[in-house]
């Protein structure tokens, strides 16, 4: 089960509203609003790598 990086909603990747590729990683988003926020500032929503 995946989580939308913007709102945290759990979802199935086959039912995601949008897929956005950023720095070679695909992110799945649940709705147009989350897609808009993510595309404006993706670094805000990406967890820092440890």
C-alpha atoms as one frame of an Amber mdcrd trajectory, in Angstrom:
protein
   0.000   0.000   0.000   1.389   3.399  -1.001   0.877   6.808   0.570   0.306
  10.068  -1.231   3.361  12.197  -0.284   1.243  15.346   0.036  -1.781  14.310
   2.126  -0.643  10.898   3.385  -3.696   9.049   2.065  -3.173   5.300   1.609
  -3.932   4.075  -1.886  -3.392   1.375  -4.443  -0.978   2.510  -7.154  -3.390
   1.236  -9.819  -6.046   3.656  -8.556  -3.828   6.724  -8.155  -5.007   9.900
  -9.867  -1.522  10.730 -11.152   2.045   9.446 -11.313   4.840  12.005 -11.160
   8.478  11.102 -11.684  10.973  13.181  -9.727  14.688  12.384  -9.392  14.155
   8.914 -10.924  11.460   7.979  -8.377   7.770   7.706  -9.245   5.331   9.261
  -6.771   1.635   8.417  -6.785  -0.893  11.132  -6.021  -4.556  10.783  -5.089
  -6.109  13.898  -6.632  -5.468  16.971  -8.824  -4.884  19.200  -5.790  -2.160
  16.933  -4.369  -0.586  16.703  -7.821  -0.527  20.500  -8.111   1.088  20.936
  -4.674   3.672  18.228  -5.336   4.654  19.604  -8.744   5.085  23.141  -7.354
   7.495  22.049  -4.605   8.356  18.327  -4.620  11.224  18.661  -2.136   8.740
  19.769   0.532   6.951  16.411   0.323   9.839  13.989  -0.091  11.150  12.314
   3.018  14.848  12.918   3.557  16.974   9.870   2.791  18.747   8.387   5.793
